[in-house]
Amino acid sequence: MNEIKSLRHNPISALLAHPFRPFFLITGIYAVAVMLGWITFLFWGMPIPVGWAPVQWHSHEMLYGFVTAATAGFVLTAMTNWTGARPLQGHKLLALLLLWLVGRLAMWFGGWLPDLFVAVLDLAFLPVLGIYVARVLITYNNRRNFILVAVLALLFAGNLLMQIGLITQKMDLLYLGQQHGINVITLLMVIIAGRIIPAFSRNWLKSHGDNPEAVKTFRSLEIFSIGSVALLLVADWFPLPIQVKSVLALLAAVANSLRLVGWVGWKTTREPLLWILHLAYLWVVTALLLRGVAAFIPVISGSVWQHAMSVGGMATLILGVMTRVTMGHTGRPLKLLRFGLLVYIAIILATVLRLLVAAGALDFRLGVSLSALAWIIAFGLFVILYGPVLMSPRADGKPG
């Protein structure tokens, strides 16, 4: 009996009890590591044998390293709710995590390894994840969520493009893979956020004596919001005039802004775990709007909307989801841990500072350094505050 009790309180056993645990923890750790690596490249000239140009390496590891870890943690966890399947855990979960880690190590030390070998190691994770997700959804006849398998396949395609671009030294493929990655992750965000934000908002309003029916969703608007982003993704594969793509981005911005208004985020301002999700989606809308007007207002560079989407939309949504899921899925009250608000403040500051730099309103070296520091504080605090929770058994004694 004592041996069983000891096993249950083993941090490694707890960490491998559910997919969100190790993947969310590694997401926070890697977010800090990749930002430190980028800054040492950029300003200190510290040689790290990545084998890539620093800018492309930074983009690749943010899109296909950092984001894929968070995506795996969320999708693998959400699947258990959608299907009733047992969560991936133990040695199998560890094997998947190590596969992701091997890819990251290959990308950090690629300068010492053959390019093709690095590409194979880096590319292996997403197909394995996609095949596992597809198998579970098919087994439990959950075809409704098969769109996520398609999104994972599209994400793999973008990673493949970047790797081929590096091996062949074709910069157009590198840039296409980067742009494709941003578009696919944006599509993933509008799909996932469209499910969780209105549902969480309704539940919170109901539990606080407010009218949950105030949260509005319309099927036609949902289809158009997701479809417009998907259309923009497809358009970027063709040499269309920039004005055409800008109009598509504006249509996506309008559709998703109407969607966001329907979720009545202003009614949830008393709950940080909710308003951070609404804010993250507002950054997605803002990024689409900035991309849309960039063709008509030349002073708005592409870097502005890209950082609004990546730092504002992606990173903020990831932190919002991770802080909420960590508490809810470990049997703890749905509220921020003490000092947790600093995580949100730091990522907001990182976004604003990076956009000021991209807009030319702040000195590049100073602004990027401060933004990077705020980013490191945000994810470092997540690891410090939520790491012990992720490595502890559920508070209610249930498995998982």
TITORDO-620934 format. One line per 5 residues: number of its first residue (from 1); for each residue z negated, y negated, x negated of C-alpha. Coordinates in Angstrom, 2 decimals, m for minus. Last residue first. Layout:
NUM	Z/Y/X ~ ...
***
This chain:
400	14.71/m11.83/5.16 ~ 12.05/m9.59/6.64 ~ 9.42/m11.06/9.00 ~ 5.99/m12.10/7.73 ~ 6.01/m15.47/9.49
395	5.98/m17.45/6.23 ~ 9.03/m15.60/4.95 ~ 8.52/m14.26/1.45 ~ 8.69/m16.72/m1.49 ~ 11.53/m17.36/m3.96
390	13.46/m19.70/m1.65 ~ 10.24/m21.56/m0.87 ~ 9.45/m21.97/m4.58 ~ 12.97/m23.33/m5.17 ~ 12.68/m25.82/m2.31
385	10.74/m28.60/m4.00 ~ 11.79/m28.23/m7.64 ~ 15.35/m27.10/m6.89 ~ 15.88/m29.82/m4.28 ~ 14.33/m32.37/m6.62
380	16.87/m31.47/m9.29 ~ 19.64/m31.74/m6.70 ~ 18.78/m35.30/m5.70 ~ 17.53/m36.41/m9.14 ~ 20.71/m35.13/m10.81
375	22.85/m37.00/m8.27 ~ 20.82/m40.20/m8.81 ~ 21.30/m39.86/m12.56 ~ 25.03/m39.26/m12.11 ~ 25.30/m42.41/m9.99
370	23.39/m44.38/m12.60 ~ 25.63/m43.12/m15.41 ~ 28.80/m43.66/m13.37 ~ 27.76/m47.22/m12.58 ~ 26.73/m48.18/m16.11
365	29.80/m46.70/m17.78 ~ 32.25/m47.96/m15.17 ~ 30.84/m51.45/m14.61 ~ 30.48/m52.05/m10.88 ~ 32.77/m53.59/m8.25
360	35.90/m51.76/m9.43 ~ 36.26/m49.86/m6.15 ~ 35.70/m46.54/m7.92 ~ 32.54/m47.94/m9.52 ~ 31.22/m49.20/m6.19
355	32.07/m45.83/m4.67 ~ 30.04/m44.03/m7.35 ~ 27.05/m46.30/m6.75 ~ 27.15/m45.76/m2.98 ~ 27.42/m41.99/m3.30
350	24.65/m41.60/m5.87 ~ 22.39/m43.84/m3.78 ~ 22.95/m41.67/m0.70 ~ 22.27/m38.58/m2.84 ~ 19.00/m40.09/m4.10
345	17.78/m41.17/m0.67 ~ 18.39/m37.69/0.72 ~ 16.46/m35.94/m2.03 ~ 13.75/m38.60/m1.84 ~ 13.21/m37.60/1.81
340	12.01/m34.25/0.53 ~ 8.94/m35.88/m1.04 ~ 6.74/m33.62/1.12 ~ 8.87/m30.89/2.63 ~ 11.27/m31.90/5.34
335	10.78/m30.44/8.79 ~ 11.87/m27.37/10.71 ~ 8.58/m25.48/10.51 ~ 8.70/m22.35/8.31 ~ 9.97/m18.86/9.08
330	12.08/m18.59/5.93 ~ 15.35/m19.10/7.79 ~ 14.34/m22.43/9.31 ~ 12.99/m23.98/6.11 ~ 15.79/m23.02/3.74
325	18.36/m23.59/6.47 ~ 17.33/m27.23/6.90 ~ 17.14/m28.20/3.23 ~ 20.36/m26.32/2.45 ~ 22.32/m27.82/5.35
320	21.42/m31.41/4.51 ~ 21.94/m30.85/0.80 ~ 25.39/m29.36/1.39 ~ 26.30/m32.09/3.88 ~ 25.35/m34.78/1.38
315	27.26/m33.10/m1.46 ~ 30.43/m32.58/0.56 ~ 30.69/m35.81/2.53 ~ 29.34/m38.57/0.30 ~ 29.82/m37.10/m3.18
310	33.10/m35.31/m2.43 ~ 34.61/m37.21/0.50 ~ 33.56/m40.72/m0.52 ~ 34.46/m39.74/m4.08 ~ 38.01/m38.83/m3.05
305	38.31/m41.92/m0.82 ~ 37.53/m44.28/m3.70 ~ 39.39/m42.37/m6.42 ~ 42.63/m42.79/m4.53 ~ 42.47/m46.50/m5.23
300	41.93/m49.21/m2.62 ~ 43.53/m52.33/m4.13 ~ 46.92/m51.18/m2.79 ~ 46.03/m51.81/0.88 ~ 48.76/m50.14/2.95
295	48.80/m46.80/1.19 ~ 45.01/m46.88/0.82 ~ 44.49/m47.37/4.58 ~ 44.61/m43.68/5.45 ~ 42.67/m42.48/2.43
290	39.93/m44.94/3.24 ~ 39.84/m43.73/6.85 ~ 39.69/m40.08/5.80 ~ 36.86/m40.90/3.38 ~ 34.99/m42.83/6.07
285	35.27/m39.91/8.52 ~ 33.89/m37.51/5.91 ~ 31.15/m40.03/5.05 ~ 30.22/m40.20/8.76 ~ 29.96/m36.41/8.68
280	27.36/m36.64/5.92 ~ 25.49/m39.30/7.89 ~ 25.35/m37.04/10.97 ~ 23.97/m34.25/8.80 ~ 21.41/m36.57/7.18
275	20.39/m37.75/10.66 ~ 19.38/m34.23/11.61 ~ 16.97/m33.06/8.91 ~ 15.71/m36.66/8.72 ~ 14.45/m36.58/12.34
270	13.52/m39.95/13.83 ~ 17.16/m41.10/13.64 ~ 18.18/m38.40/16.12 ~ 19.33/m40.61/19.01 ~ 21.61/m42.57/16.70
265	23.51/m39.32/16.03 ~ 25.01/m39.36/19.51 ~ 27.23/m36.27/18.96 ~ 30.01/m37.90/20.96 ~ 30.26/m40.65/18.36
260	31.01/m37.98/15.74 ~ 33.92/m36.56/17.74 ~ 35.35/m40.01/18.25 ~ 35.09/m40.54/14.47 ~ 36.76/m37.18/13.90
255	39.78/m38.08/15.99 ~ 40.12/m41.57/14.48 ~ 39.79/m40.34/10.89 ~ 42.24/m37.48/11.45 ~ 44.78/m39.91/12.91
250	44.21/m42.22/9.94 ~ 44.77/m39.33/7.51 ~ 48.01/m38.43/9.29 ~ 49.14/m42.06/9.04 ~ 48.33/m42.04/5.33
245	50.30/m38.84/4.82 ~ 53.35/m40.45/6.38 ~ 52.86/m43.64/4.35 ~ 52.71/m41.60/1.14 ~ 56.27/m40.45/1.75
240	56.48/m36.65/1.98 ~ 56.85/m34.52/m1.13 ~ 55.39/m31.41/0.55 ~ 52.19/m29.45/m0.06 ~ 50.09/m32.46/0.92
235	51.46/m32.22/4.45 ~ 49.83/m28.82/4.97 ~ 46.34/m30.17/4.28 ~ 47.01/m33.22/6.45 ~ 47.98/m30.88/9.28
230	44.73/m28.95/8.84 ~ 42.79/m32.23/9.06 ~ 44.66/m33.15/12.24 ~ 44.08/m29.67/13.67 ~ 40.30/m29.82/13.22
225	39.92/m33.12/15.06 ~ 42.72/m32.27/17.53 ~ 41.16/m28.95/18.51 ~ 37.69/m30.46/18.87 ~ 39.12/m33.37/20.86
220	40.82/m30.99/23.30 ~ 37.65/m28.92/23.61 ~ 35.44/m31.90/24.34 ~ 31.92/m32.13/22.91 ~ 29.21/m34.45/24.20
215	25.58/m34.71/23.16 ~ 23.87/m36.64/25.96 ~ 23.56/m33.26/27.71 ~ 20.49/m32.64/25.56 ~ 18.56/m35.20/27.65
210	15.38/m36.20/25.87 ~ 11.97/m34.54/26.08 ~ 11.57/m33.97/22.35 ~ 12.44/m30.25/22.38 ~ 15.60/m30.99/24.39
205	16.71/m33.70/22.00 ~ 16.16/m31.39/19.03 ~ 18.08/m28.50/20.58 ~ 20.98/m30.75/21.54 ~ 21.15/m32.24/18.04
200	21.10/m28.82/16.36 ~ 23.98/m27.64/18.56 ~ 25.94/m30.88/18.10 ~ 25.54/m30.69/14.30 ~ 26.01/m26.93/13.84
195	29.39/m26.12/15.34 ~ 31.44/m29.20/14.53 ~ 29.77/m29.32/11.13 ~ 31.19/m25.88/10.30 ~ 34.80/m26.61/11.31
190	34.87/m30.21/10.05 ~ 33.31/m29.11/6.78 ~ 35.71/m26.21/6.23 ~ 38.68/m28.52/6.77 ~ 37.23/m30.96/4.23
185	36.74/m28.03/1.85 ~ 40.39/m27.11/2.31 ~ 41.57/m30.68/1.75 ~ 39.49/m31.20/m1.40 ~ 40.72/m27.89/m2.80
180	44.34/m28.73/m2.00 ~ 44.00/m32.00/m3.89 ~ 42.66/m30.18/m6.96 ~ 45.24/m27.41/m6.77 ~ 48.01/m29.99/m6.37
175	46.67/m31.92/m9.37 ~ 46.66/m28.82/m11.56 ~ 50.07/m27.79/m10.27 ~ 51.51/m31.21/m11.12 ~ 49.92/m30.99/m14.56
170	52.06/m28.05/m15.59 ~ 50.50/m26.80/m18.82 ~ 51.55/m23.23/m17.95 ~ 48.02/m21.80/m18.38 ~ 46.34/m24.93/m17.02
165	48.61/m25.24/m13.99 ~ 48.25/m21.54/m13.28 ~ 44.45/m21.97/m13.23 ~ 44.66/m25.03/m10.98 ~ 47.03/m23.28/m8.60
160	44.81/m20.20/m8.45 ~ 41.83/m22.36/m7.51 ~ 43.84/m23.88/m4.68 ~ 44.95/m20.45/m3.47 ~ 41.34/m19.19/m3.55
155	40.34/m22.07/m1.27 ~ 43.14/m21.10/1.09 ~ 41.85/m17.52/1.17 ~ 38.32/m18.79/1.87 ~ 39.71/m20.89/4.72
150	41.55/m17.88/6.14 ~ 38.33/m15.86/6.04 ~ 36.61/m18.75/7.83 ~ 39.23/m18.60/10.58 ~ 38.00/m15.06/11.26
145	35.08/m16.58/13.14 ~ 36.39/m15.81/16.61 ~ 37.40/m12.29/15.56 ~ 33.83/m11.00/15.68 ~ 34.57/m7.33/16.36
140	31.39/m6.25/14.53 ~ 33.28/m4.18/11.97 ~ 36.05/m6.76/11.80 ~ 33.61/m9.59/11.07 ~ 31.80/m7.50/8.45
135	35.01/m6.47/6.71 ~ 36.40/m10.02/6.74 ~ 33.23/m11.43/5.13 ~ 33.30/m8.75/2.42 ~ 36.99/m9.33/1.74
130	36.48/m13.09/1.55 ~ 33.55/m12.83/m0.88 ~ 35.50/m10.45/m3.13 ~ 38.56/m12.71/m2.95 ~ 36.43/m15.81/m3.73
125	34.62/m14.40/m6.76 ~ 37.44/m13.00/m8.91 ~ 39.28/m16.25/m9.66 ~ 37.00/m17.44/m12.46 ~ 36.98/m14.10/m14.28
120	40.75/m13.68/m13.97 ~ 41.42/m17.27/m15.03 ~ 39.19/m16.98/m18.11 ~ 41.01/m13.82/m19.18 ~ 44.37/m15.54/m18.70
115	43.28/m18.52/m20.79 ~ 42.15/m16.36/m23.70 ~ 38.53/m17.09/m24.65 ~ 36.74/m19.50/m27.01 ~ 37.89/m22.65/m25.24
110	36.93/m21.04/m21.94 ~ 33.23/m21.34/m22.71 ~ 32.12/m23.36/m19.67 ~ 34.81/m21.96/m17.37 ~ 34.04/m18.38/m18.39
105	30.34/m19.02/m17.83 ~ 31.14/m20.24/m14.33 ~ 33.22/m17.19/m13.51 ~ 30.49/m14.89/m14.79 ~ 28.02/m16.72/m12.54
100	30.08/m16.11/m9.40 ~ 30.32/m12.40/m10.23 ~ 26.59/m12.43/m10.99 ~ 25.88/m13.70/m7.47 ~ 28.04/m10.97/m5.97
95	26.24/m8.30/m8.01 ~ 22.83/m9.72/m7.04 ~ 23.76/m9.52/m3.37 ~ 24.76/m5.89/m3.82 ~ 21.59/m5.17/m5.78
90	19.26/m6.51/m3.09 ~ 20.71/m8.20/m0.04 ~ 23.74/m8.73/2.17 ~ 22.25/m9.52/5.55 ~ 22.09/m6.85/8.25
85	24.72/m7.44/10.90 ~ 23.81/m9.17/14.17 ~ 27.34/m10.54/14.29 ~ 27.19/m14.33/14.54 ~ 23.60/m14.67/13.33
80	24.14/m12.39/10.31 ~ 27.39/m14.18/9.63 ~ 25.57/m17.51/9.30 ~ 23.80/m16.23/6.17 ~ 26.94/m15.04/4.39
75	28.73/m18.24/5.40 ~ 25.96/m20.58/4.24 ~ 25.17/m19.05/0.86 ~ 28.83/m18.42/0.09 ~ 29.72/m22.03/0.91
70	26.94/m23.35/m1.32 ~ 28.20/m21.25/m4.22 ~ 31.82/m22.23/m3.48 ~ 30.93/m25.94/m3.53 ~ 29.42/m25.89/m7.04
65	32.07/m23.73/m8.69 ~ 35.49/m24.20/m7.11 ~ 35.26/m27.83/m6.04 ~ 32.73/m29.31/m8.46 ~ 33.77/m26.99/m11.28
60	37.44/m27.78/m10.86 ~ 36.99/m31.54/m10.64 ~ 34.84/m31.66/m13.78 ~ 37.22/m29.36/m15.66 ~ 40.19/m31.52/m14.67
55	38.47/m34.68/m15.92 ~ 37.16/m33.05/m19.11 ~ 40.57/m31.67/m20.21 ~ 40.13/m27.92/m20.22 ~ 39.17/m25.34/m22.89
50	35.51/m25.52/m21.93 ~ 34.20/m25.41/m25.49 ~ 31.43/m28.04/m25.13 ~ 31.69/m30.83/m27.68 ~ 29.31/m33.73/m27.01
45	31.38/m36.91/m26.85 ~ 28.40/m38.88/m25.59 ~ 29.98/m40.79/m22.73 ~ 32.39/m38.56/m20.83 ~ 31.73/m35.11/m22.21
40	27.95/m35.50/m22.09 ~ 28.29/m36.97/m18.59 ~ 30.38/m34.05/m17.35 ~ 28.04/m31.42/m18.76 ~ 25.01/m33.14/m17.22
35	26.85/m33.20/m13.88 ~ 27.74/m29.51/m14.20 ~ 24.15/m28.55/m14.98 ~ 22.53/m30.54/m12.16 ~ 24.90/m29.20/m9.50
30	24.50/m25.77/m11.09 ~ 20.76/m25.71/m10.48 ~ 21.07/m26.85/m6.87 ~ 23.86/m24.39/m6.09 ~ 21.96/m21.62/m7.91
25	19.02/m22.10/m5.54 ~ 21.26/m22.21/m2.48 ~ 23.07/m19.05/m3.60 ~ 19.89/m17.15/m4.44 ~ 18.15/m17.78/m1.08
20	21.09/m18.21/1.29 ~ 22.16/m14.60/0.76 ~ 18.94/m12.98/2.08 ~ 16.28/m10.72/0.53 ~ 17.44/m11.26/m3.05
15	15.14/m14.21/m3.70 ~ 12.21/m12.43/m2.07 ~ 12.68/m9.40/m4.33 ~ 12.98/m11.68/m7.37 ~ 9.86/m13.66/m6.39
10	7.79/m10.45/m5.99 ~ 5.50/m10.96/m3.01 ~ 7.03/m8.11/m1.02 ~ 6.85/m5.84/m4.07 ~ 3.14/m6.56/m4.53
5	2.46/m5.65/m0.91 ~ 4.38/m2.39/m1.34 ~ 2.43/m1.55/m4.51 ~ m0.87/m2.41/m2.82 ~ 0.00/0.00/0.00
***
